[in-house]
Amino acid sequence: MIYGYLRPLYNDEYCEIQLKRLQDCEEIFQELHGLPKKRVELERMLMALRKGDSIIVERMFAIADTTRHLMELLKLCEKDGVTIQFIGEGIDSKRVLNFTLAEMLEHLLIFQSDIVKQSTILGIANAKEQGKTIGRPKKSDDNIKKAIAMYHSGNYTLLEIKNETGISKSTLYRYLELEEI
């Protein structure tokens, strides 16, 4: 049996890219969320596997959330006689790899980068749902006006302006540029 596995990812929220690449699968297991916890469909698929079955995923990150998780899945599948094919990386768990160390490290770096991107996007979405503001806090308009006035007076150094208002040199210059526009 050929199983496909997919889940919403930071660059494929509705799994469209993954679905296109998994058309040869006999059965597809699709998560409703991209979170690392409570991956119900992954567990269901792992319970359904039999010796000789294959799992196809669009890329490593679609099935695993960490390098350790990926290794655990590979060991489990090897023990059960199951193959995992990673389409994006062009890797099949049953074949001997003919990669240079640099090529393999590149695949692992992309995998790690995907982990960071996914957790960042999920974290931002979670913070927004809780009503938290995202990004650097804005400086008060009064402080900005005071810093600009101090700068234009010519009586203060940039350090004195920063100490008095809390506005850094780069922030001050950015607002001064906006004044010119």
C-alpha positions as CSV (number, residue, x, y, z in Angstrom):
1,M,0.0,0.0,0.0
2,I,1.2,3.5,-0.8
3,Y,0.3,6.1,1.8
4,G,0.6,9.8,1.5
5,Y,1.0,12.2,4.5
6,L,0.5,15.9,4.5
7,R,-0.2,18.8,6.9
8,P,-0.6,22.5,6.6
9,L,2.8,24.2,6.4
10,Y,4.0,27.7,6.5
11,N,4.2,27.9,2.7
12,D,1.4,25.5,1.9
13,E,-1.4,26.3,4.3
14,Y,-4.1,24.5,2.4
15,C,-1.9,21.6,1.3
16,E,-2.4,22.3,-2.4
17,I,1.3,21.8,-3.3
18,Q,1.6,18.6,-1.3
19,L,-1.7,17.2,-2.7
20,K,-0.4,17.7,-6.3
21,R,2.8,15.8,-5.5
22,L,1.1,12.9,-3.8
23,Q,-1.3,11.9,-6.6
24,D,0.2,8.4,-6.9
25,C,-0.8,7.5,-3.3
26,E,-3.6,5.0,-2.6
27,E,-4.6,6.6,0.7
28,I,-3.7,10.0,2.0
29,F,-3.6,11.1,5.6
30,Q,-4.1,14.8,6.1
31,E,-3.7,16.7,9.4
32,L,-6.1,19.6,10.0
33,H,-3.3,21.7,11.6
34,G,0.4,22.3,11.3
35,L,1.2,22.1,15.0
36,P,3.8,19.6,16.2
37,K,1.6,18.2,18.9
38,K,-1.5,16.0,18.5
39,R,-0.8,14.8,15.0
40,V,-3.7,12.4,15.0
41,E,-3.5,11.5,11.3
42,L,0.2,10.7,11.6
43,E,-0.6,8.3,14.4
44,R,-3.4,6.7,12.4
45,M,-1.2,6.2,9.4
46,L,1.6,4.7,11.5
47,M,-0.8,2.3,13.1
48,A,-2.1,1.2,9.6
49,L,1.4,0.4,8.2
50,R,2.4,-3.1,7.2
51,K,5.6,-4.6,6.0
52,G,6.2,-3.6,2.4
53,D,4.1,-0.4,2.5
54,S,5.5,3.0,1.5
55,I,4.9,6.5,2.8
56,I,5.3,9.4,0.4
57,V,5.7,13.0,1.7
58,E,6.4,16.1,-0.2
59,R,9.5,16.8,1.9
60,M,11.1,15.8,5.3
61,F,9.4,18.6,7.2
62,A,5.9,17.5,6.2
63,I,6.2,14.4,8.4
64,A,8.8,15.4,11.1
65,D,9.1,18.4,13.4
66,T,12.7,17.9,14.6
67,T,15.7,16.0,13.5
68,R,15.2,13.6,16.4
69,H,11.6,13.0,15.3
70,L,12.7,12.3,11.8
71,M,15.3,9.8,13.0
72,E,12.6,8.1,15.2
73,L,10.3,7.8,12.2
74,L,13.0,6.4,10.0
75,K,14.0,3.8,12.6
76,L,10.3,2.8,13.2
77,C,9.8,2.4,9.4
78,E,13.0,0.4,9.0
79,K,12.0,-1.9,11.8
80,D,8.5,-2.4,10.3
81,G,9.9,-2.8,6.7
82,V,8.3,0.4,5.5
83,T,9.8,2.8,3.0
84,I,9.6,6.6,3.2
85,Q,10.0,8.7,0.1
86,F,10.8,12.4,0.4
87,I,9.9,13.9,-3.0
88,G,11.4,17.4,-2.5
89,E,14.8,16.0,-1.4
90,G,14.8,13.1,-3.9
91,I,15.5,10.6,-1.1
92,D,14.1,7.2,-0.5
93,S,14.8,5.5,2.9
94,K,15.5,2.1,1.3
95,R,18.1,3.3,-1.2
96,V,21.7,3.8,-0.6
97,L,22.3,7.6,-0.9
98,N,24.9,8.9,-3.3
99,F,25.2,12.4,-1.8
100,T,28.2,14.4,-1.0
101,L,28.4,15.6,2.6
102,A,27.6,19.1,1.5
103,E,24.5,18.0,-0.3
104,M,23.3,16.1,2.7
105,L,24.0,19.0,5.0
106,E,22.1,21.3,2.6
107,H,19.0,19.0,3.0
108,L,19.3,19.1,6.8
109,L,19.8,22.9,6.8
110,I,16.6,23.3,4.7
111,F,14.8,20.9,7.1
112,Q,15.9,22.9,10.2
113,S,15.0,26.2,8.4
114,D,11.5,24.8,7.7
115,I,11.2,23.9,11.4
116,V,12.0,27.5,12.5
117,K,9.8,29.1,9.9
118,Q,6.8,26.9,10.8
119,S,7.2,27.5,14.6
120,T,7.6,31.2,14.1
121,I,4.5,31.6,11.9
122,L,2.5,29.4,14.4
123,G,3.8,31.5,17.3
124,I,2.9,34.8,15.7
125,A,-0.6,33.5,14.8
126,N,-1.1,32.3,18.4
127,A,0.1,35.6,19.8
128,K,-2.3,37.5,17.5
129,E,-5.2,35.3,18.6
130,Q,-4.4,36.2,22.2
131,G,-4.5,39.9,21.3
132,K,-0.8,40.6,21.7
133,T,0.9,43.1,19.5
134,I,3.6,41.9,17.2
135,G,6.9,43.6,16.5
136,R,8.9,46.3,18.2
137,P,6.8,48.6,20.4
138,K,6.3,52.1,18.9
139,K,8.0,55.1,20.4
140,S,5.7,57.7,21.8
141,D,4.9,60.6,19.5
142,D,5.8,63.1,22.2
143,N,9.3,61.6,22.5
144,I,9.8,61.6,18.7
145,K,8.7,65.3,18.5
146,K,10.9,66.2,21.4
147,A,13.9,64.4,19.8
148,I,13.3,66.1,16.4
149,A,13.1,69.5,18.1
150,M,16.3,68.9,20.1
151,Y,18.1,67.8,16.9
152,H,16.9,70.8,14.9
153,S,17.9,73.2,17.7
154,G,21.5,72.2,17.2
155,N,22.2,72.5,21.0
156,Y,22.2,68.8,21.7
157,T,24.5,65.8,20.8
158,L,22.9,62.6,19.5
159,L,23.9,61.0,22.8
160,E,22.1,63.7,24.8
161,I,19.0,63.3,22.6
162,K,19.0,59.6,23.2
163,N,19.5,59.9,26.9
164,E,16.7,62.5,27.2
165,T,14.1,60.9,24.9
166,G,15.1,57.3,24.5
167,I,15.1,57.7,20.7
168,S,18.2,56.1,19.1
169,K,20.2,57.7,16.4
170,S,18.9,55.4,13.7
171,T,15.3,55.9,14.8
172,L,15.8,59.7,14.9
173,Y,17.3,59.7,11.4
174,R,14.5,57.6,10.0
175,Y,11.9,60.1,11.3
176,L,14.0,63.0,10.0
177,E,14.0,61.4,6.5
178,L,10.2,61.1,6.7
179,E,10.0,64.8,7.5
180,E,11.7,65.6,4.2
181,I,9.3,63.6,2.1
